[in-house]
Amino acid sequence: MGDVAREVEGQTPGSATAVSQPATPLTPFSTAPLDTRERRQLDVIRRFGTVGALLLAVGSLGAGAAPVNNPVWGLPVFGLFSRMTTVSLAIAFAGVFMIVLAWLGLGRLSLPGRARMVSLPQMARTLVMWTAPLVLTVPMFSKDVYSYLAQSEIAARGEDPYTVGPGEALGNADILTKNVPTMWRDTPSPYGPLFLVVGRWITLLTGDHVVMGVAFHRLLALFGFAMIVWALPRLARRFGINPVSALWLGAANPLVLFHLVVGVHNEALAIGLMLVGIELGLRSMPRCGPGGPFPPWQPNELLWYGIGATVITLGAVVKIPAALALGFLGVMIARRWGGRWKHLFITAGALLVIFLGVVALTSIGSGLGFGWASTLNTANTIKSWMAPMTALGFGAGGLGIILGLGNHIDAAITVSRMVGTLLGPLLAAKLLLDSFRWRLRPMIGLGAAMGAVLVLGATLQPWYLLWAAIPLASAAGNTRFRAAATAISAAFAVALPPTGNTFDGRTYQLPYAYLAAAIVVAVALFAVRKHIPTRP
């Protein structure tokens, strides 16, 4: 495991960077600005991605996960797209492809080690250009935001969203319930009390106005996205990674744009709080090697540890995976203290007190109680082919049918999921131990542990990968890791249709939409072929 970790980091076992406590910037990241030709390439890449974002926004009018009472239907011109589903889907796919290709081109100008590369202000402006049109899209890739609205309404009415679903609490005739996918209408909320408290405030402002409710939830997602953009470059500097490269992989990533901004997932808020908490927790930590010397406690150092742990826990009471970051923050604190087992146990105890205290205050103060602890596995009712352990169960069950052993698919899925549920936390514990022994950097351990727990979990969605990809972007600088992360992000970005539907009974639409989008994008690529940056 240690050798693998060092390979991901791009460090040798004896290098100073690999054994130093990440607290202050390790190396200055000074590169020359882009030359005239490269600035022209950057301009073309920006516009290419912006056009893609605009196409995605237009396509969302007919191919997005629109509410049941779609307000676009009655609008001149705009209403046409909702009546031309295949055309809208092709437009949306063209936008998806163009954003992904623009991101890949931007990556060539953001490669670590380049003599000239994109600056932080240039990267920030590019992010703004690509994000601005996406803020105006109809929700796409998922309908989860409508579940947010319904569950928040349940909380606003004084009922318990952790015991009843929208169908029972609001009634199937309620406008908010109608927009919730059928499979979720009778399930309780799997989200933490902090998220539902904020959702309750949104409900008090917007009532049952679906469009306004979605708009406010998107503002909440943008707030989380802004926290990610703020924390990523700061964490990257602490861990010796170029901040521009970290922003490219962790914030400009199409999975982030599609599923946090367009899809309005509450992962944006949870991951943002987690990263900000880690950055605040490390703010006063001095740099020290694994063998010392260990300086005395700095002014306000303990205070910042407490603040960081509190903010991370707030992320966990939005979505529970953020709690895993507390373990790796604790490892860094214990190593800074002296790196002995007693330091680890004392630190773990202190962080546990903070975690339990914040969870108790949030749960009781929200009036929702601790019922959310029993609904965290609600999403496991979905049998997603993207989840490796579920896919393994499908495969094993299908093989049994072929061999004439009968249909035992459900049993095979149950067994394979049970194995994954045990294996994921065990791998996370191993990574935590390796981080404490300094066989890998704790931030890399956090990203790998998130990946192990979520990928081996019962269900997997493309946006779940961001829990692993964003922390790794801030600390892993190896070229092979970057190439693998790029390929996975690009593949998953185009794997899920933007409507959030399964296309049961009308899968014929997808090939036509893909083909039309590919032709449009091929023409666009031909037009800008002279301005595509080459790999140095």
C-alpha positions in Angstrom: 0.0 0.0 0.0 2.8 2.4 0.8 4.5 1.8 -2.6 1.2 2.5 -4.3 0.7 5.7 -2.3 4.1 7.0 -3.2 3.5 6.2 -6.8 0.2 8.3 -6.7 2.1 11.1 -5.0 5.0 11.0 -7.4 7.5 11.0 -4.5 10.2 8.6 -3.5 10.3 7.3 0.1 13.2 9.5 1.1 12.1 12.7 -0.4 11.5 15.7 1.9 8.1 16.4 0.5 6.9 12.9 1.1 7.8 13.0 4.8 7.0 16.5 5.8 3.8 17.6 7.6 1.7 19.4 5.1 1.0 22.8 6.7 2.7 25.6 4.9 3.4 26.0 1.1 6.2 23.6 0.3 7.3 25.0 -3.0 6.6 28.2 -4.9 4.6 27.6 -8.0 6.0 30.2 -10.3 5.6 29.7 -14.1 5.9 32.0 -17.0 2.6 33.4 -18.4 1.2 32.0 -21.6 2.7 33.3 -24.7 0.6 35.0 -27.5 -0.2 31.7 -29.3 -1.2 30.0 -26.0 -3.4 32.9 -25.0 -5.2 32.6 -28.3 -5.6 28.9 -27.6 -7.0 29.6 -24.1 -9.5 32.1 -25.6 -10.7 29.5 -28.1 -11.0 26.9 -25.4 -13.0 29.3 -23.2 -15.4 30.1 -25.9 -15.7 26.5 -27.0 -16.7 25.5 -23.5 -19.0 28.5 -23.1 -20.8 27.6 -26.3 -21.1 24.1 -24.9 -22.6 25.5 -21.7 -25.1 27.6 -23.7 -26.1 24.5 -25.8 -26.6 22.5 -22.6 -28.8 25.3 -21.2 -30.9 25.4 -24.4 -31.1 21.7 -24.6 -32.3 21.5 -21.0 -35.5 23.2 -22.0 -36.6 20.0 -23.7 -34.2 17.3 -22.4 -33.9 18.4 -18.7 -35.5 16.9 -15.7 -38.3 19.5 -15.9 -41.1 19.7 -13.3 -44.5 18.1 -14.1 -46.1 21.4 -14.6 -43.4 22.7 -16.9 -43.6 26.5 -17.1 -41.7 26.5 -20.4 -44.5 24.9 -22.3 -46.5 28.1 -22.6 -43.6 30.3 -23.6 -43.1 31.4 -27.2 -40.0 29.9 -28.9 -38.8 28.3 -25.7 -41.8 26.0 -25.5 -40.8 24.4 -28.9 -37.9 22.6 -27.3 -40.1 20.7 -24.8 -42.0 19.4 -27.9 -38.9 18.2 -29.7 -37.3 15.8 -27.2 -34.9 14.1 -29.5 -33.6 17.5 -30.9 -33.3 18.9 -27.4 -31.4 15.8 -26.3 -29.0 16.1 -29.3 -28.4 19.8 -28.4 -27.8 18.9 -24.8 -25.4 16.1 -25.7 -23.5 18.5 -28.0 -23.1 20.8 -25.1 -21.9 18.0 -22.9 -19.3 16.9 -25.4 -18.0 20.4 -26.0 -17.6 21.1 -22.3 -15.7 17.9 -21.8 -13.4 18.6 -24.8 -12.8 22.2 -23.7 -11.9 20.8 -20.2 -9.4 18.4 -21.8 -7.9 21.2 -23.9 -7.7 23.4 -20.8 -5.9 20.6 -19.0 -3.1 20.7 -21.6 -2.4 24.3 -20.6 -2.6 23.4 -16.9 -0.2 20.5 -16.9 2.2 20.5 -13.8 5.7 21.1 -14.9 4.9 23.3 -17.9 7.3 26.2 -18.4 4.2 28.3 -19.2 0.7 27.6 -17.9 -2.6 29.1 -17.1 -2.6 31.4 -14.1 -5.1 31.3 -11.2 -7.0 34.4 -12.4 -7.2 32.9 -15.9 -8.6 29.7 -14.5 -11.1 31.5 -12.3 -12.4 33.6 -15.3 -12.7 30.4 -17.3 -14.7 28.8 -14.5 -17.0 31.8 -14.4 -17.5 31.7 -18.2 -18.5 28.1 -18.1 -20.6 28.2 -15.0 -22.7 31.2 -15.7 -24.9 29.7 -18.5 -25.3 26.5 -16.4 -26.9 28.4 -13.5 -29.9 29.1 -15.8 -30.4 25.5 -16.9 -33.4 23.3 -16.0 -32.1 20.6 -13.6 -30.4 17.8 -15.5 -28.9 14.3 -14.9 -31.0 13.7 -11.8 -34.3 14.6 -10.2 -33.0 14.6 -6.6 -33.7 18.3 -6.2 -37.4 17.6 -6.3 -37.0 15.2 -3.4 -35.2 18.0 -1.6 -38.2 20.2 -2.0 -40.7 17.6 -0.9 -38.7 16.5 2.1 -38.2 20.1 3.2 -41.9 20.7 2.9 -42.5 17.8 5.2 -40.1 19.3 7.8 -41.8 22.7 7.4 -45.2 21.2 8.2 -43.8 19.9 11.5 -43.8 16.2 10.4 -40.8 13.9 10.6 -39.2 13.4 7.2 -37.2 10.5 8.6 -40.3 8.4 9.2 -42.6 9.3 6.3 -42.1 9.9 2.6 -43.6 12.6 0.4 -46.5 10.4 -0.7 -47.7 9.7 2.9 -46.9 13.1 4.4 -48.0 15.4 1.5 -50.3 13.2 -0.5 -49.7 12.0 -4.1 -51.8 14.8 -5.4 -49.5 17.5 -4.0 -47.5 19.3 -6.6 -44.2 18.7 -4.8 -44.9 15.0 -4.5 -45.8 14.7 -8.2 -42.2 15.8 -9.2 -40.6 13.2 -7.0 -39.6 10.0 -8.8 -42.0 7.2 -8.0 -39.4 5.1 -6.3 -38.7 7.8 -3.7 -42.3 8.9 -2.9 -42.6 6.5 0.0 -39.1 6.6 1.3 -37.9 8.8 4.2 -35.1 11.4 3.8 -31.5 10.1 3.9 -30.1 13.6 4.4 -28.7 15.2 7.6 -30.7 17.7 9.7 -28.6 20.7 8.7 -29.6 20.2 5.1 -33.3 19.9 5.9 -33.1 22.9 8.2 -31.8 25.0 5.3 -34.4 23.4 3.0 -37.1 24.3 5.5 -36.0 27.9 5.3 -36.2 27.7 1.5 -39.7 26.2 1.7 -40.8 29.1 3.9 -39.6 31.5 1.3 -40.9 29.8 -1.8 -43.9 27.7 -0.7 -44.9 25.2 -3.3 -43.4 27.2 -6.2 -41.2 24.5 -7.7 -39.2 26.8 -10.0 -38.3 29.2 -7.2 -37.5 26.3 -4.9 -35.1 24.8 -7.4 -33.5 28.3 -7.9 -32.8 28.6 -4.2 -31.4 25.1 -3.9 -29.1 25.9 -6.8 -27.9 29.0 -5.0 -27.1 26.7 -2.1 -25.2 24.4 -4.4 -23.3 27.4 -5.8 -22.4 28.3 -2.3 -20.9 24.9 -1.8 -19.2 25.1 -5.2 -17.6 28.4 -4.2 -16.3 26.8 -1.0 -14.6 24.1 -3.1 -13.0 26.7 -5.4 -11.8 28.6 -2.3 -10.4 25.6 -0.5 -8.8 23.6 -3.3 -5.9 25.9 -4.3 -5.0 26.6 -0.6 -4.9 22.9 0.2 -2.9 22.2 -2.9 -0.2 24.6 -1.9 0.0 22.9 1.5 0.5 19.5 -0.1 3.0 20.6 -2.7 0.6 20.5 -5.7 0.2 23.3 -8.2 -3.0 25.1 -7.3 -4.0 25.7 -11.0 -3.7 22.0 -11.7 -5.8 21.2 -8.6 -8.5 23.7 -9.6 -8.6 22.2 -13.1 -9.1 18.6 -11.9 -11.2 19.4 -8.8 -13.4 22.4 -9.8 -13.5 22.7 -13.6 -14.1 19.0 -13.8 -17.2 18.3 -15.9 -18.6 16.0 -13.2 -18.5 19.0 -10.8 -20.2 21.3 -13.3 -22.8 18.8 -14.5 -23.8 17.2 -11.2 -23.2 19.9 -8.6 -24.1 23.0 -10.6 -26.6 21.7 -13.1 -27.8 18.7 -11.1 -28.1 20.7 -7.9 -26.8 17.9 -5.7 -26.3 18.6 -2.0 -22.8 17.0 -2.4 -21.7 20.5 -3.3 -22.5 21.8 0.2 -21.2 18.7 2.0 -17.9 18.5 0.1 -17.4 22.3 0.3 -17.8 22.3 4.1 -15.5 19.3 4.4 -12.7 21.0 2.4 -13.1 24.3 4.1 -13.0 22.5 7.5 -9.7 20.7 6.6 -8.2 24.0 5.4 -9.2 25.9 8.5 -8.0 23.0 10.7 -4.6 23.2 9.1 -4.3 26.9 9.2 -2.1 27.2 12.3 -0.4 23.8 12.1 3.4 24.2 11.9 5.5 22.2 9.4 7.4 19.3 11.0 9.0 16.1 9.8 7.8 12.6 11.0 10.8 12.4 13.4 10.5 15.9 14.7 11.5 18.3 16.0 7.9 19.1 17.2 7.5 22.8 18.0 5.4 23.9 21.0 1.8 24.6 20.4 1.2 27.8 18.4 -1.2 30.6 19.5 -4.8 29.6 18.5 -3.6 26.3 17.1 -6.0 24.2 19.2 -8.8 26.7 18.4 -8.3 26.2 14.7 -8.3 22.5 15.1 -11.7 22.8 16.9 -13.1 25.1 14.2 -11.9 22.8 11.4 -13.5 19.8 13.1 -16.7 21.6 13.6 -17.0 22.7 10.0 -16.2 19.2 8.8 -19.0 17.8 11.1 -21.4 20.4 9.7 -20.6 18.8 6.3 -21.4 15.4 7.8 -24.8 16.5 9.0 -25.5 17.4 5.4 -24.2 14.1 4.0 -22.5 11.6 6.3 -19.4 10.7 4.1 -17.8 14.0 5.1 -17.3 12.5 8.6 -14.5 10.4 7.3 -12.4 13.5 6.9 -12.2 13.9 10.7 -10.2 10.7 10.9 -7.5 12.0 8.5 -7.5 15.5 10.1 -6.9 13.6 13.4 -4.0 11.7 11.9 -2.3 15.0 10.9 -2.9 16.5 14.3 -1.5 13.4 16.0 1.6 13.3 13.8 2.2 17.0 14.5 2.0 16.3 18.2 4.6 13.5 18.1 3.2 10.6 16.1 2.8 8.2 18.9 -0.2 6.0 19.5 -1.2 7.9 22.6 -1.3 11.1 20.6 -3.6 9.4 18.1 -6.0 8.1 20.7 -6.2 11.4 22.6 -6.8 13.3 19.3 -9.4 10.8 18.2 -11.2 11.2 21.6 -11.2 15.0 21.3 -12.5 15.0 17.7 -15.2 12.4 18.7 -16.4 14.8 21.4 -16.6 17.6 18.9 -18.4 15.4 16.4 -21.0 14.1 18.8 -21.5 17.6 20.3 -22.1 19.2 16.9 -24.4 16.3 15.7 -26.4 16.5 19.0 -26.8 20.3 18.8 -27.8 20.2 15.1 -30.2 17.2 15.5 -31.9 18.5 18.6 -31.8 22.2 17.6 -33.4 21.4 14.3 -36.3 19.7 16.0 -35.8 16.7 13.8 -34.0 14.5 16.2 -31.7 11.6 15.4 -34.0 9.7 13.1 -31.6 10.5 10.1 -29.1 7.9 11.5 -31.6 5.1 10.6 -32.3 6.3 7.0 -28.7 6.7 5.7 -29.0 3.6 3.6 -32.2 4.7 1.8 -30.4 4.9 -1.6 -29.4 1.2 -1.4 -32.9 0.3 -2.6 -31.6 1.2 -6.1 -29.8 -1.7 -8.0 -27.4 0.4 -10.0 -25.3 -1.3 -12.6 -22.6 1.4 -12.0 -21.9 0.0 -8.5 -19.3 -2.8 -8.9 -20.6 -5.0 -6.1 -24.1 -4.8 -7.4 -22.9 -5.5 -11.0 -21.0 -8.5 -9.6 -24.2 -9.8 -8.0 -26.1 -9.4 -11.3 -23.3 -11.2 -13.1 -23.2 -14.1 -10.6 -27.0 -14.4 -10.6 -27.0 -14.3 -14.4 -24.4 -17.0 -14.5 -26.5 -19.2 -12.2 -29.4 -18.9 -14.6 -27.2 -19.9 -17.6 -26.0 -22.9 -15.7 -29.5 -23.9 -14.8 -29.2 -23.2 -11.1 -32.3 -21.0 -11.0 -32.8 -17.3 -10.6 -30.9 -16.2 -7.5 -30.0 -12.7 -8.7 -31.4 -11.0 -5.6 -29.6 -13.3 -3.2 -26.3 -12.8 -5.2 -26.7 -9.0 -5.1 -27.3 -9.2 -1.3 -24.2 -11.3 -0.7 -21.9 -9.2 -3.0 -23.2 -6.0 -1.4 -22.5 -7.4 2.1 -18.9 -8.1 1.0 -18.5 -4.6 -0.3 -20.1 -3.1 2.8 -17.4 -4.8 4.9 -14.5 -4.4 2.5 -14.9 -0.6 2.0 -14.6 0.4 5.7 -11.7 -2.1 6.2 -9.8 -0.5 3.3 -10.5 2.9 4.7 -9.2 1.8 8.1 -6.0 0.5 6.4 -5.6 3.8 4.6 -6.1 5.7 7.9 -3.4 3.5 9.5 -1.0 4.0 6.6 -1.5 7.8 6.8 -0.7 7.7 10.5 2.5 5.7 9.8 3.3 8.2 7.0 3.3 5.7 4.2 1.1 8.1 2.3 -0.1 11.7 2.7 -3.3 11.9 4.8 -5.2 13.9 2.1 -4.4 11.1 -0.4 -5.5 8.6 2.1 -8.8 10.5 2.5 -9.5 10.5 -1.2 -8.6 6.9 -1.6 -10.7 5.9 1.5 -13.7 7.9 0.2 -13.3 6.0 -3.1 -13.1 2.6 -1.4 -16.2 3.2 0.7 -18.4 4.6 -2.0 -17.2 2.5 -5.0 -17.6 -0.7 -3.0 -21.0 0.5 -1.6 -24.4 -0.9 -2.6 -25.1 1.9 -5.1 -23.0 4.3 -7.1 -23.8 7.4 -9.0 -21.3 9.6 -11.1 -21.5 12.4 -8.5 -20.4 10.0 -5.8 -17.0 9.9 -7.4 -16.4 13.6 -6.5 -16.0 12.6 -2.8 -12.8 10.9 -3.9 -11.7 13.0 -6.9 -11.8 16.5 -5.3 -9.6 15.6 -2.2 -7.2 13.7 -4.4 -7.0 16.7 -6.8 -5.6 18.8 -3.9 -2.8 16.3 -3.0 -2.0 13.8 -5.7 0.4 15.1 -8.4 1.5 12.0 -10.2 1.0 12.1 -14.0 -0.4 8.6 -14.2 -3.0 9.4 -11.5 -3.9 12.6 -13.3 -4.3 10.7 -16.6 -6.5 8.1 -15.0 -8.6 10.6 -13.2 -9.1 12.6 -16.4 -10.2 9.5 -18.3 -12.7 8.4 -15.6 -14.1 11.9 -15.2 -14.6 12.3 -19.0 -16.2 8.8 -19.3 -18.6 9.3 -16.5 -19.5 12.8 -17.6 -21.0 11.5 -20.8 -22.3 8.2 -19.5 -25.5 9.5 -17.9 -28.2 11.0 -20.1 -29.0 14.6 -19.1 -32.7 14.0 -18.6 -32.3 11.9 -15.5 -34.7 9.3 -17.0 -34.1 5.6 -17.8 -35.6 5.9 -21.4 -37.7 2.8 -20.9 -39.6 2.1 -24.1 -37.9 4.9 -26.0 -34.2 4.1 -26.0 -34.2 4.7 -29.8 -33.9 8.4 -29.0 -30.4 8.0 -27.6 -28.5 6.8 -30.7 -30.1 9.5 -32.9 -29.2 12.2 -30.2 -25.7 10.9 -29.8 -25.1 10.8 -33.6 -26.4 14.3 -34.2 -24.4 15.7 -31.3 -21.2 13.9 -32.6 -21.7 15.5 -36.0 -22.2 19.0 -34.6 -19.1 18.6 -32.3 -17.0 17.2 -35.1 -17.8 20.3 -37.2 -17.0 22.6 -34.3 -13.7 20.8 -33.7 -12.8 21.1 -37.4 -13.4 24.9 -37.2 -11.0 25.3 -34.2 -8.5 22.6 -35.1 -5.6 25.1 -35.5 -6.1 26.4 -31.9 -6.1 23.0 -30.1 -3.1 23.0 -27.7 -0.7 20.1 -28.1 0.8 18.2 -25.2 4.2 19.6 -24.4 
